[in-house]
Amino acid sequence: MSRNWTWNGGIQLELTFKMKEFADKIRISNLLSLERCTCVITPHN
């Protein structure tokens, strides 16, 4: 029973880590696209 719980917890931890990694990638690409937008906007000022 406890072994099964640890196994489930391990999978949950791995999933959470993968989700965080994925969220970080999205955040980074969003920041990069935002940077690109400001680079396009700034020359007009």
N, C-alpha and C positions, 0 to 999 in steps of 0.2 A: 504493500500500500504506500509506504513512504517512498519507495524506489520509484513507483509510478508518478507520485507527486513531483519528485525531483526531475524526472524525465519531462513532464509537462511544463514545469517551471523553466527548465533549460530551453525548451523549444520557445516558450513565451519570451524569455530573455533574448534569444537569438533573433526572434521576429521583431522585438522592440528595437534592437540594435540595428537591424536591417532597415526598419522604418525610419529611424533617426538618420541613418546614413542617406537614405533616399530623400528625406526632408531637407537635409543639408545640401544635397546636390541641387534640389529645386531652388532653395534659397540662394545658392551661389549663382545659378543661371539667371535667376530673377534679378540679382544685384548686377550681373554683367549686362543684362538687357537694359536695366535702368541706367547704367553707366553710359551705354551706347546712346540712349535717348538724350541724356544731358549733354553728351559730346556733340550731338546733332543740334541741340537747342542753343548751347552757349555761343557758337560763332555768330548767331543772329543778334546777340545783345550788344 
